[in-house]
Amino acid sequence: MLFNTNYHYNILHQLSHIVLGGIIFVLYTLSKKQNFYQKLLKLLIILILFYQGIQLFFNVRFFLDILKIKSGNSIKHTINKLFDYCVGYILMFVVFKIYIWFKNIES
C-alpha cells in the first residue's frame, strides 16, 4: 500500500487486484502472438479503469463479493488499488523470467 487512507480493504480484495494484475501480464504476453488476447487485454484494462474510475467519481466503494456499496473513496485509495494491479503484473513478470531462466538452464 502506498498511502495510508481511512478506506481499508481486506487481504482478499487486495489479492484479487494482484491476481488480475498477473492476468494482465499473461494476456499481454499472449497478445504478442494472437490478436484475440490483445482484444481481451484491452477490454480487461478498460473495465478495471472504468470500475475504479466510477467508484472514485461517485465517492463509493463497491464490494462485488458481498454485493455491498460503502460510501467514501479517495484518489489515494484508488492509487493503492491500482498499485495492487501493478504488483501482480510485476510479480508475474518476475515468475515468467525465472521460468525462462530455468528452462534455458535445462536446455
Backbone hydrogen bonds, N-H to C=O, Kabsch-Sander energy under -0.5 kcal/mol:
donor,donor_aa,acceptor,acceptor_aa,energy
5,T,3,F,-0.5
8,H,6,N,-0.9
14,Q,10,N,-2.0
15,L,11,I,-3.1
16,S,12,L,-2.0
17,H,13,H,-1.7
18,I,14,Q,-2.2
19,V,15,L,-2.9
20,L,16,S,-2.1
21,G,17,H,-2.1
22,G,18,I,-2.1
23,I,19,V,-2.4
24,I,20,L,-2.2
25,F,21,G,-1.6
26,V,22,G,-2.2
27,L,23,I,-2.9
28,Y,24,I,-2.4
29,T,25,F,-2.7
30,L,26,V,-2.7
31,S,27,L,-2.3
32,K,28,Y,-0.6
32,K,29,T,-0.8
33,K,30,L,-1.8
34,Q,30,L,-1.8
38,Q,34,Q,-1.0
39,K,35,N,-1.9
40,L,36,F,-2.1
41,L,37,Y,-2.6
42,K,38,Q,-2.2
43,L,39,K,-2.3
44,L,40,L,-2.5
45,I,41,L,-2.4
46,I,42,K,-2.5
47,L,43,L,-2.7
48,I,44,L,-2.5
49,L,45,I,-2.6
50,F,46,I,-2.7
51,Y,47,L,-2.9
52,Q,48,I,-2.7
53,G,49,L,-2.5
54,I,50,F,-2.8
55,Q,51,Y,-1.7
56,L,52,Q,-2.2
57,F,53,G,-2.9
58,F,54,I,-2.4
59,N,56,L,-0.9
60,V,55,Q,-2.4
61,R,70,K,-2.7
63,F,68,K,-2.8
64,L,62,F,-0.6
66,I,63,F,-0.6
67,L,63,F,-0.8
68,K,63,F,-1.9
70,K,61,R,-2.6
72,G,59,N,-3.0
78,T,74,S,-2.2
79,I,75,I,-2.6
80,N,76,K,-2.3
81,K,77,H,-2.0
82,L,78,T,-2.5
83,F,79,I,-2.5
84,D,80,N,-1.5
85,Y,81,K,-1.5
86,C,82,L,-1.8
87,V,83,F,-2.5
88,G,84,D,-2.2
89,Y,85,Y,-2.1
90,I,86,C,-2.7
91,L,87,V,-2.9
92,M,88,G,-2.3
93,F,89,Y,-2.1
94,V,90,I,-2.6
95,V,91,L,-2.6
96,F,92,M,-2.6
97,K,93,F,-2.4
98,I,94,V,-2.6
99,Y,95,V,-2.5
100,I,96,F,-2.5
101,W,97,K,-2.5
102,F,98,I,-2.7
103,K,99,Y,-2.4
104,N,100,I,-2.3
105,I,101,W,-1.7
106,E,102,F,-1.9
107,S,103,K,-1.0
